[in-house]
Amino acid sequence: MSMANSASTAAAAGDGAELAARSAARNPARYQLRNMTWIPGGTFAMGSAGFYPEERPVHRASVDGFWMETRPVTVEDFRRFVKATGYVTVAERPLDPGDYPDADPGLLVPGSLVFHRTAGPVDLRDYSNWWAYVPGASWRHPAGPGSDCRGRERHPVTHIAYQDAEAYAAWAGKELPTEAEWEYAARGGLDGAVYAWGDEFAPGGEMMANTWQGEFPWQNLLLDGYEGTSPVGSFPVNGYGLSDMAGNVWESTCDYFTACHRAADAPCFAPRHPRVSSPAKSITAGPGSHLPRKVIKGGSHLCAPSYCLRYRPAARQGEAIDTATCHLGFRCVVRRGSHGDPGGLLPMETGASIVTGQG
């Protein structure tokens, strides 16, 4: 379903990344841990044995302490980045027909994937029943031409491809998390729990995340109060003070996707700060399927038990690196000793959650 740029826009992507990097050097926010919380390092049970095959096997993994943004990057955040750098996202760039020889020429225009609720039950094996490539859809126009982000400034920014997230992170003096960092942080100290808040989906009847309630993709009961994305921080934070680590939008990580955890054919104890660094080919059907995929985590407002119960820390999927959608966003981290670490501000690893400044 990937319908964005590849070889023909590599130069443009490179120029955008270079521009973002140059701007980062002049960006005072680069040296501030604003709206971030300290995640103490530790060892945890990564993965799940009771849900989807790609989450297996459960294995012990360790991560070093790091800072993580307390919520996904918002429309307001991303607009500030674009204003400072002039960056153009993947969804806004032209496509080269030579890169997509089997594609409908009428679709080879800038755009992104948008979800459309169906009128009734459909074949869940065919995602084209609810996903459509919409020319003109982008972070500025999340539902396509005629839509905008007015009133959505505090919503997660969406329609962000992997290189867009990387460019923003470089500008902000940060990085994208590894899959292990993301999952460890999402668990909030509840090692082995099903959800980021425990084992019960709606404790005491309280909705804990923005997900889909009802029969996907036609019946959304809106028990959580939201049809699409929700303002960040609308639901309770986890044990590390992080919001939206389940539902709302999927979030990108820097690891390449593999069909199962590497621990299946490697020592059961993953190295500290584990990272999968070799590309795995995308299995997405259609144009762009040759592209590698990155791990995305957390599920989204479109995740439903009847189709995609992935609003759990262990859940994972692969997303082609050129793909942007209406339910994919990201958040950043700062690691000890990285270029964004201002030095002298890292707390003792006591497990305390620390938030600095305003985002």
C-alpha positions as CSV (number, residue, x, y, z in Angstrom):
1,M,0.0,0.0,0.0
2,S,3.1,2.2,0.0
3,M,2.6,5.1,-2.4
4,A,5.3,7.6,-1.8
5,N,8.8,8.4,-3.1
6,S,11.9,6.3,-3.5
7,A,14.8,6.7,-5.8
8,S,13.5,9.8,-7.6
9,T,13.2,11.8,-4.5
10,A,16.3,10.6,-2.7
11,A,18.1,13.8,-3.5
12,A,15.2,15.9,-2.2
13,A,15.1,13.8,0.9
14,G,18.8,14.3,1.4
15,D,18.5,18.0,0.9
16,G,15.7,18.1,3.5
17,A,17.8,16.2,6.0
18,E,20.8,18.4,5.5
19,L,18.6,21.5,5.9
20,A,17.2,20.1,9.1
21,A,20.6,19.2,10.4
22,R,21.9,22.7,9.7
23,S,18.9,24.3,11.4
24,A,19.5,22.0,14.4
25,A,22.9,23.5,14.9
26,R,21.2,26.9,15.3
27,N,18.2,25.7,17.3
28,P,18.5,26.6,21.0
29,A,15.9,23.9,21.9
30,R,18.5,21.3,20.8
31,Y,20.1,21.7,24.2
32,Q,16.9,21.6,26.2
33,L,15.2,18.5,27.5
34,R,11.8,20.1,27.1
35,N,8.7,18.0,27.8
36,M,10.8,14.9,28.4
37,T,11.0,12.4,31.2
38,W,13.8,10.2,32.4
39,I,13.4,6.5,31.8
40,P,15.7,4.5,34.1
41,G,17.6,1.7,32.5
42,G,16.7,-1.9,33.2
43,T,15.9,-5.4,32.0
44,F,12.4,-6.6,31.1
45,A,10.5,-9.4,29.3
46,M,10.2,-8.1,25.8
47,G,7.4,-9.5,23.5
48,S,4.3,-11.6,24.1
49,A,3.4,-15.2,23.7
50,G,-0.4,-14.9,23.7
51,F,-1.3,-12.6,20.8
52,Y,0.4,-12.3,17.3
53,P,3.3,-14.4,15.9
54,E,5.6,-11.4,15.3
55,E,5.6,-10.6,19.0
56,R,7.4,-13.9,19.8
57,P,9.5,-15.2,21.4
58,V,9.3,-13.5,24.8
59,H,12.9,-12.8,25.8
60,R,14.9,-10.8,28.3
61,A,16.1,-7.4,27.0
62,S,18.0,-4.6,28.6
63,V,18.2,-0.9,27.9
64,D,20.3,1.9,29.3
65,G,18.5,4.9,30.8
66,F,17.4,7.6,28.4
67,W,15.1,10.6,28.1
68,M,11.8,10.2,26.2
69,E,9.2,12.8,25.1
70,T,6.2,12.5,27.3
71,R,3.8,12.5,24.4
72,P,3.9,12.2,20.6
73,V,5.1,15.0,18.5
74,T,2.2,17.3,17.8
75,V,1.0,19.2,14.8
76,E,2.1,22.4,16.6
77,D,5.6,20.9,17.1
78,F,5.9,19.8,13.5
79,R,4.7,23.1,12.2
80,R,7.4,24.9,14.1
81,F,10.0,22.6,12.5
82,V,8.7,23.2,9.0
83,K,8.7,26.9,9.5
84,A,12.3,26.9,10.7
85,T,13.6,24.6,8.0
86,G,11.3,24.7,5.0
87,Y,11.2,20.9,5.1
88,V,8.9,19.2,2.7
89,T,7.5,15.8,3.8
90,V,7.5,12.6,1.7
91,A,3.7,12.9,1.2
92,E,4.1,16.3,-0.3
93,R,6.8,15.4,-2.9
94,P,6.2,14.4,-6.5
95,L,6.5,10.8,-7.6
96,D,8.4,9.3,-10.5
97,P,6.4,6.8,-12.6
98,G,9.6,4.9,-13.3
99,D,9.7,3.9,-9.6
100,Y,6.2,2.5,-9.7
101,P,5.8,0.7,-13.1
102,D,2.7,-1.2,-12.0
103,A,0.9,1.7,-10.4
104,D,-2.1,3.6,-11.7
105,P,-0.7,6.7,-13.3
106,G,-3.6,8.7,-11.9
107,L,-2.3,8.0,-8.4
108,L,1.3,9.1,-9.0
109,V,0.8,12.4,-7.4
110,P,1.7,13.6,-3.9
111,G,-0.6,12.2,-1.3
112,S,-1.0,9.8,1.6
113,L,-3.1,6.9,2.9
114,V,-6.4,7.9,4.6
115,F,-8.9,5.7,6.5
116,H,-12.6,5.7,5.5
117,R,-15.1,4.1,7.7
118,T,-17.3,1.6,5.7
119,A,-21.1,1.5,5.6
120,G,-21.2,-2.0,7.0
121,P,-19.2,-5.2,7.5
122,V,-16.6,-6.0,4.8
123,D,-14.0,-8.6,4.1
124,L,-11.2,-7.9,6.7
125,R,-8.7,-9.6,4.4
126,D,-8.8,-6.7,2.0
127,Y,-7.5,-3.5,3.5
128,S,-8.5,-1.6,0.4
129,N,-12.0,-1.7,1.7
130,W,-11.1,1.0,4.2
131,W,-7.7,2.5,3.1
132,A,-7.4,4.8,0.1
133,Y,-4.5,6.7,-1.3
134,V,-5.7,10.3,-1.3
135,P,-3.9,12.8,-3.5
136,G,-3.1,15.9,-1.5
137,A,-3.4,14.3,1.9
138,S,-0.5,15.3,4.1
139,W,0.2,16.5,7.7
140,R,-1.3,19.8,6.6
141,H,-4.4,18.2,5.1
142,P,-5.0,15.0,7.1
143,A,-8.2,14.0,5.3
144,G,-7.1,15.3,1.9
145,P,-7.7,18.6,0.0
146,G,-10.2,20.8,1.8
147,S,-9.2,19.5,5.3
148,D,-6.7,21.3,7.6
149,C,-5.3,21.2,11.1
150,R,-7.3,24.0,12.6
151,G,-8.2,23.0,16.1
152,R,-5.8,20.0,15.9
153,E,-2.6,21.7,17.1
154,R,-2.3,19.5,20.2
155,H,-3.1,16.3,18.2
156,P,-0.3,14.0,17.1
157,V,1.1,15.0,13.8
158,T,0.2,12.3,11.2
159,H,1.1,11.4,7.6
160,I,4.7,11.3,8.6
161,A,7.0,8.9,6.8
162,Y,10.1,7.5,8.5
163,Q,12.6,10.0,7.0
164,D,10.3,12.9,8.0
165,A,10.5,11.7,11.6
166,E,14.2,11.3,11.3
167,A,14.6,14.9,9.9
168,Y,12.5,16.3,12.8
169,A,14.5,14.4,15.4
170,A,17.8,15.7,13.9
171,W,16.5,19.3,14.0
172,A,15.4,18.9,17.6
173,G,18.8,17.3,18.6
174,K,17.1,14.0,19.4
175,E,16.7,10.5,17.9
176,L,14.0,8.0,17.3
177,P,13.8,5.2,19.9
178,T,14.8,1.6,19.4
179,E,12.0,-0.9,19.6
180,A,13.3,-2.2,22.9
181,E,13.5,1.4,24.4
182,W,9.9,2.1,23.2
183,E,8.5,-1.1,24.6
184,Y,10.3,-0.8,27.9
185,A,9.1,2.8,28.3
186,A,5.5,1.9,27.4
187,R,5.4,-0.8,30.1
188,G,6.0,1.9,32.7
189,G,7.5,-0.5,35.1
190,L,4.8,-3.1,34.8
191,D,6.9,-5.9,33.4
192,G,4.8,-8.6,31.7
193,A,1.5,-6.7,31.9
194,V,-0.8,-6.9,28.9
195,Y,-1.4,-3.1,28.7
196,A,0.6,-0.1,29.6
197,W,-1.6,0.3,32.7
198,G,-2.1,-3.3,33.7
199,D,-4.0,-6.5,32.6
200,E,-7.5,-5.1,32.5
201,F,-8.5,-3.2,29.3
202,A,-10.9,-0.7,31.0
203,P,-10.4,-0.9,34.8
204,G,-13.5,0.2,36.6
205,G,-15.1,1.0,33.2
206,E,-12.5,3.8,32.5
207,M,-11.2,4.0,29.0
208,M,-7.4,4.2,29.2
209,A,-6.5,4.9,25.6
210,N,-7.9,6.1,22.2
211,T,-8.8,2.9,20.4
212,W,-11.7,1.5,18.3
213,Q,-14.7,0.1,20.2
214,G,-17.1,-1.9,18.1
215,E,-16.9,-3.9,14.9
216,F,-14.0,-2.6,12.6
217,P,-14.2,-0.9,10.2
218,W,-17.8,0.2,10.2
219,Q,-19.1,0.4,13.8
220,N,-17.2,2.8,16.2
221,L,-19.1,3.0,19.4
222,L,-16.9,6.0,20.6
223,L,-16.8,4.9,24.2
224,D,-13.6,6.8,24.5
225,G,-15.1,9.9,23.1
226,Y,-13.0,10.2,19.9
227,E,-13.7,9.3,16.3
228,G,-10.1,9.9,15.1
229,T,-7.0,11.1,16.8
230,S,-7.3,12.8,20.2
231,P,-5.3,15.7,21.8
232,V,-2.1,14.3,23.4
233,G,-2.5,13.7,27.1
234,S,-6.2,13.0,26.9
235,F,-5.9,9.7,28.8
236,P,-4.0,8.7,32.0
237,V,-0.2,8.5,31.8
238,N,1.7,5.3,32.6
239,G,4.1,4.6,35.4
240,Y,6.8,6.6,33.8
241,G,4.6,9.7,33.2
242,L,4.2,8.9,29.4
243,S,0.9,9.6,27.7
244,D,-0.5,7.9,24.5
245,M,1.8,4.9,24.6
246,A,-1.3,2.9,23.6
247,G,-3.7,3.9,20.8
248,N,-4.1,7.4,19.3
249,V,-1.3,6.9,16.7
250,W,1.3,4.3,15.8
251,E,4.8,5.5,16.6
252,S,8.0,4.9,14.5
253,T,11.1,3.3,15.9
254,C,14.6,3.2,14.4
255,D,14.7,-0.6,14.1
256,Y,14.1,-2.6,10.9
257,F,11.2,-5.0,11.1
258,T,11.7,-8.8,11.2
259,A,9.0,-11.4,11.2
260,C,9.8,-12.3,14.8
261,H,12.1,-11.2,17.5
262,R,15.7,-11.9,16.8
263,A,15.9,-13.8,20.1
264,A,14.4,-16.7,18.2
265,D,17.8,-17.5,16.7
266,A,20.1,-15.6,19.0
267,P,21.1,-15.6,22.7
268,C,18.0,-15.1,24.9
269,F,19.6,-12.0,26.6
270,A,19.7,-9.1,24.2
271,P,22.6,-6.6,24.4
272,R,22.1,-3.4,26.3
273,H,20.5,-0.8,24.0
274,P,19.6,-3.5,21.5
275,R,19.0,-2.4,17.9
276,V,18.2,-4.3,14.7
277,S,20.2,-2.5,12.1
278,S,19.9,-4.6,8.9
279,P,17.0,-3.9,6.6
280,A,14.2,-6.4,6.1
281,K,12.3,-6.2,2.8
282,S,8.8,-5.0,2.9
283,I,6.0,-7.6,2.4
284,T,3.5,-4.8,1.7
285,A,1.7,-5.7,-1.6
286,G,1.8,-3.3,-4.5
287,P,4.1,-0.4,-5.4
288,G,7.0,0.2,-3.1
289,S,6.9,-3.4,-1.7
290,H,10.7,-3.6,-2.4
291,L,11.3,-1.1,0.3
292,P,12.5,-2.0,3.8
293,R,10.2,-1.6,6.8
294,K,10.7,-0.1,10.2
295,V,9.0,-1.3,13.4
296,I,6.1,0.8,14.6
297,K,4.6,0.4,18.0
298,G,1.6,1.3,20.2
299,G,-1.4,0.8,17.9
300,S,-3.8,3.6,17.0
301,H,-7.3,4.8,17.2
302,L,-8.1,2.3,14.5
303,C,-7.1,-0.7,16.5
304,A,-10.0,-3.0,17.5
305,P,-10.1,-6.3,19.2
306,S,-12.1,-7.7,16.2
307,Y,-9.3,-6.9,13.9
308,C,-6.1,-5.5,15.4
309,L,-5.6,-5.8,19.1
310,R,-2.3,-4.0,19.1
311,Y,-2.6,-1.2,21.6
312,R,-0.2,-3.1,23.9
313,P,3.5,-2.6,24.6
314,A,4.5,-5.9,23.1
315,A,2.6,-5.3,19.8
316,R,4.6,-4.5,16.7
317,Q,4.1,-4.1,13.0
318,G,6.4,-3.2,10.0
319,E,5.8,0.0,8.0
320,A,7.5,0.7,4.6
321,I,9.9,3.6,5.0
322,D,8.2,5.6,2.3
323,T,4.7,5.2,3.7
324,A,2.7,7.9,5.4
325,T,-0.8,7.4,6.9
326,C,-3.4,9.2,8.9
327,H,-2.7,7.1,12.0
328,L,1.1,7.1,12.1
329,G,3.2,9.6,14.2
330,F,6.3,9.4,16.4
331,R,8.1,10.7,19.5
332,C,11.8,11.2,20.2
333,V,14.4,10.2,22.8
334,V,17.7,11.6,24.0
335,R,20.3,9.1,25.0
336,R,23.1,9.4,27.5
337,G,26.1,11.0,25.8
338,S,24.2,11.6,22.5
339,H,24.5,14.9,20.7
340,G,21.3,16.1,22.3
341,D,22.4,15.3,25.8
342,P,23.1,18.7,27.4
343,G,25.3,17.1,30.1
344,G,24.9,17.5,33.8
345,L,21.1,17.1,33.7
346,L,20.8,13.3,33.8
347,P,19.2,12.3,37.0
348,M,20.3,9.4,39.2
349,E,18.7,6.1,38.0
350,T,16.3,6.0,40.9
351,G,13.2,5.4,38.8
352,A,11.9,8.9,39.3
353,S,10.0,10.5,36.4
354,I,11.2,14.0,35.6
355,V,9.7,16.5,33.2
356,T,11.5,19.6,32.3
357,G,10.0,22.8,30.8
358,Q,7.1,23.1,28.4
359,G,6.8,21.4,25.0
